[in-house]
Amino acid sequence: MAILHQMQISGNCYKVRLAAHQLGIPLTLKEYPVFAGDTRRPEFLSKNPNGRVPLLELDGGRCLPESGAILWHLSEGTALQPQDAWTRAQMLSWMFFEQYSHEPYIAVARFWLSEAPNEELEKKRHLVPEWHAKGNAALAVMETHLKVHDWFAGNRYSIADIALYGYTHCAEEGGFALSDFPAVTSWLNRVAAQPQHIPLEFAW
């Protein structure tokens, strides 16, 4: 059985758990405490030199880092990936958007404002306005799209939706007002209504 090296509170790790659960793919979870530094130890670095989770360890010892790559691998040939090349490209464009324009602000604000010790947060406090400004800009891009589309890639739920759901659904923990984005809120409800959906806190 594949091993997911992960942190339960991480939205990036949650994306993988959610997709795997919806696809019926069993995983063994190996947890890494947030502040323990275990992902910087030689044993983990031999699997992922970047020292981050999620990391999917497959039978035979092959290791795949990066949540987007893991989502692609798990979902290839399934209903979570569009069949035509153009819609798959759209799916990828939204996944890249999530990692470059969304996650660096929405996920980071959530971590520092809801997970980090107060003394560490104070060192980053000056960055909060920038996180909120750029995170709200990303949510506004999503809102514009979702006003006229139910999903992010074509006309059905895909790993693009999973990728964006991972941190959007808990954005309020980072100080974002999802009530300002009604189309995003409706989309969040559609994602949560998908078969075999699990919440972030779900323990296998």
C-alpha positions in Angstrom: 0.0 0.0 0.0 1.2 3.5 -0.8 2.4 5.7 2.0 1.4 9.3 2.3 4.0 11.3 4.3 1.9 14.1 5.5 0.7 16.7 8.1 -3.0 16.3 8.9 -3.5 20.1 9.2 -1.9 20.8 5.8 -4.3 21.7 3.0 -1.8 20.3 0.4 -1.9 16.9 2.2 -5.6 17.1 2.5 -6.0 17.4 -1.3 -4.2 14.1 -1.7 -6.3 12.4 1.0 -9.5 13.7 -0.5 -8.7 12.6 -4.0 -7.5 9.2 -2.9 -10.7 8.6 -0.8 -12.9 9.6 -3.7 -11.0 7.3 -6.0 -11.0 4.4 -3.5 -7.3 4.3 -3.3 -6.0 3.1 0.1 -3.2 5.0 1.7 -1.1 4.5 4.8 -0.6 7.8 6.5 2.7 8.7 8.1 2.3 11.9 10.2 5.0 14.5 10.7 4.4 17.0 13.6 4.4 20.5 12.3 7.3 21.9 14.4 9.4 18.8 15.0 11.7 19.2 12.0 11.4 15.6 10.9 11.1 16.5 7.3 14.6 18.0 7.5 16.3 14.8 8.8 18.4 12.7 6.5 15.9 9.8 6.3 13.2 12.0 4.9 15.6 14.1 2.7 16.7 10.9 1.0 13.0 10.5 -0.2 12.4 14.2 -0.9 15.5 16.5 -0.9 13.1 19.5 -0.8 12.2 18.5 2.8 8.4 19.0 2.5 5.2 17.0 2.6 3.1 15.7 1.0 5.2 12.9 -0.3 3.7 9.8 -1.8 5.8 6.7 -1.4 4.8 4.0 -3.8 5.4 0.3 -3.6 8.9 -0.4 -4.7 10.2 2.8 -3.1 9.5 5.4 -5.7 8.7 8.7 -4.2 6.6 11.5 -5.6 6.5 15.0 -4.0 4.3 18.0 -4.7 0.5 17.9 -4.2 -0.3 18.7 -7.8 1.9 16.0 -9.2 0.4 13.5 -6.8 -3.1 14.5 -7.7 -2.3 14.0 -11.4 -0.7 10.6 -10.8 -3.6 9.3 -8.7 -6.3 10.6 -11.0 -4.9 9.7 -14.4 -7.4 7.8 -16.4 -10.2 8.5 -13.9 -13.3 10.7 -13.9 -11.3 13.3 -11.9 -9.4 14.2 -15.1 -11.1 15.5 -18.2 -10.7 13.4 -21.3 -9.9 16.0 -23.9 -6.5 17.7 -24.0 -7.8 21.3 -24.0 -9.9 20.8 -20.8 -6.9 19.0 -19.2 -4.8 22.0 -20.0 -7.4 24.3 -18.4 -7.3 22.0 -15.3 -3.6 22.4 -15.1 -3.7 26.2 -15.5 -6.0 26.4 -12.4 -3.7 24.1 -10.5 -0.7 26.3 -11.3 -2.8 29.3 -10.3 -3.5 27.7 -7.0 0.2 27.1 -6.3 1.5 30.5 -7.4 -1.3 33.0 -6.8 -3.5 31.4 -4.2 -1.7 29.0 -1.8 1.2 31.4 -1.0 -1.2 33.9 0.5 -4.3 32.0 1.7 -2.5 29.0 3.1 0.3 31.1 4.6 -2.1 33.4 6.3 -4.0 30.5 7.7 -0.8 28.9 9.1 0.5 31.9 10.8 -2.8 33.2 12.1 -4.2 30.0 13.3 -1.4 27.4 13.8 1.8 29.2 14.6 2.8 30.2 18.1 2.1 33.9 18.9 5.7 34.8 19.4 6.5 33.5 15.9 3.4 35.2 14.4 4.7 38.6 15.7 7.8 38.2 13.5 5.5 37.9 10.5 2.8 40.4 11.5 3.9 43.0 9.1 3.2 40.6 6.2 -0.4 40.0 7.0 -1.8 42.9 5.0 0.0 41.7 1.9 -1.2 38.1 2.4 -4.8 39.4 2.7 -4.5 41.7 -0.3 -3.1 39.0 -2.6 -5.2 36.3 -1.2 -8.4 38.3 -1.8 -7.2 39.0 -5.3 -7.0 35.3 -5.9 -10.4 34.7 -4.5 -11.7 37.5 -6.7 -10.3 35.7 -9.8 -12.1 32.5 -8.7 -15.3 34.4 -8.0 -15.3 35.8 -11.6 -14.9 32.3 -13.0 -17.5 30.7 -10.8 -20.1 33.3 -11.6 -20.5 31.7 -15.0 -19.0 28.2 -14.4 -19.9 25.5 -11.9 -16.4 23.9 -12.0 -12.9 25.0 -12.9 -12.2 22.6 -15.8 -15.0 22.0 -18.2 -18.4 21.1 -16.8 -17.5 18.6 -14.1 -15.6 18.2 -10.9 -11.9 17.5 -11.3 -8.6 17.6 -9.5 -8.5 21.4 -10.3 -11.5 21.8 -7.9 -9.8 19.6 -5.3 -6.6 21.6 -5.6 -8.4 24.9 -5.0 -10.7 23.5 -2.4 -7.8 22.4 -0.1 -7.1 25.9 1.3 -10.1 27.8 0.1 -12.6 26.0 2.3 -10.6 26.9 5.4 -9.6 30.4 4.3 -11.5 32.1 7.1 -9.0 30.6 9.5 -6.5 33.0 7.8 -8.7 36.0 8.2 -10.5 35.9 4.8 -14.2 36.7 4.6 -15.7 34.0 2.3 -19.1 35.7 2.6 -17.6 38.4 0.3 -17.4 35.7 -2.5 -20.9 34.2 -2.9 -20.0 32.2 -6.1 -17.0 30.8 -4.3 -19.1 29.8 -1.4 -21.7 28.1 -3.6 -18.8 26.2 -5.3 -17.4 25.1 -1.9 -20.9 23.6 -1.1 -20.9 21.8 -4.4 -17.5 20.3 -3.7 -18.5 19.2 -0.2 -21.5 17.5 -1.7 -19.5 15.2 -4.0 -19.6 11.5 -3.4 -17.1 10.2 -0.8 -16.1 13.7 0.3 -14.2 13.8 3.5 -13.4 16.8 5.7 -9.9 17.9 6.5 -10.1 16.4 10.0 -11.1 13.0 8.8 -8.8 10.3 10.2 -8.4 7.1 8.1 
